[in-house]
Amino acid sequence: MKELRVGFAMCGSFCTFEKALLQMEELKKRGADILPIMSYNAYSTDTRFGNAKELRDRIEEICRKRIISTVKDAEPIGPKKMTDIMVVAPCTGNTAAKLANAVTDTPVTMAVKSHLRQSKPVLICIATNDALGASAQNIGKLLNTRHYYFVPFRQDEPFKKPNSLVADFTKLPEALEYALEEKQLQPVIC
C-alpha cells in the first residue's frame, strides 16, 4: 500500500467510528496516503460516542491532512485524480441509498461521484440498522453496480436488531486489496 492514495469517507454511524479509525490507522501504517472526508453529520455532531472536534483532530493527526467537509471541496477529487480508491467507512443506510440512486448532496456522496469519474473502485463498509429492511434494495443495487465493492458484513445483534448489518471492519485492508484488483472479497456475508 506504499503511496496508495486512499479517500477515506466517514458517515454518521457514530457507534462504529472507533472501528473505522483503527482501520484508518492501519492503512496509514502500511504506507497509504489518506485523504479524509466526512459527511456533514459525522463532521459536526457530538454524540455519546464522542466529541466532534476531538474526532476531527484525531483524524487530521492520523492523515496529516485537512478533512474535506463540503461538497465544493469534494468535487475536485476525480478531475484532479486525487484518489486510487475511495473507502466509505462507516457507510450508513442513508448514504448507501444516495449512492445507489445517484443523489449527490453531501461531501461523501460528492467525493464518491467525483472519484468514480476515474472508473476506480469504491469500497463500502456498511453499518446500518435497517439494512435488511428499507435499505436492502439499495445495498442490492450497489452489490450489482460496477466499481462498488463491500467489506464483508454480518447481522449485528440479530435478536435485538434483526434488520441491522455491520461490516467486519478488520477485513477492510484485505477487501481494499481485492477491490483494487476489481474483485469482491468473499464471502461477502460472514
Rosetta blueprint (number, residue, H / E / L):
1 M L
2 K L
3 E L
4 L L
5 R E
6 V E
7 G E
8 F E
9 A E
10 M E
11 C L
12 G L
13 S L
14 F H
15 C H
16 T H
17 F H
18 E H
19 K H
20 A H
21 L H
22 L H
23 Q H
24 M H
25 E H
26 E H
27 L H
28 K H
29 K H
30 R L
31 G L
32 A L
33 D E
34 I E
35 L E
36 P E
37 I E
38 M E
39 S L
40 Y H
41 N H
42 A H
43 Y H
44 S H
45 T L
46 D L
47 T E
48 R L
49 F L
50 G E
51 N L
52 A H
53 K H
54 E H
55 L H
56 R H
57 D H
58 R H
59 I H
60 E H
61 E H
62 I H
63 C H
64 R L
65 K L
66 R L
67 I L
68 I E
69 S L
70 T L
71 V H
72 K H
73 D H
74 A H
75 E H
76 P H
77 I H
78 G L
79 P L
80 K L
81 K L
82 M L
83 T L
84 D L
85 I E
86 M E
87 V E
88 V E
89 A E
90 P E
91 C E
92 T L
93 G H
94 N H
95 T H
96 A H
97 A H
98 K H
99 L H
100 A H
101 N L
102 A L
103 V L
104 T L
105 D L
106 T L
107 P H
108 V H
109 T H
110 M H
111 A H
112 V H
113 K H
114 S H
115 H H
116 L H
117 R L
118 Q L
119 S L
120 K L
121 P L
122 V E
123 L E
124 I E
125 C E
126 I E
127 A E
128 T E
129 N L
130 D L
131 A L
132 L L
133 G L
134 A L
135 S L
136 A H
137 Q H
138 N H
139 I H
140 G H
141 K H
142 L H
143 L H
144 N L
145 T L
146 R L
147 H L
148 Y E
149 Y E
150 F E
151 V L
152 P L
153 F E
154 R E
155 Q E
156 D L
157 E L
158 P L
159 F L
160 K L
161 K L
162 P L
163 N L
164 S L
165 L E
166 V E
167 A E
168 D L
169 F H
170 T H
171 K H
172 L H
173 P H
174 E H
175 A H
176 L H
177 E H
178 Y H
179 A H
180 L H
181 E L
182 E L
183 K L
184 Q L
185 L L
186 Q L
187 P L
188 V L
189 I E
190 C L
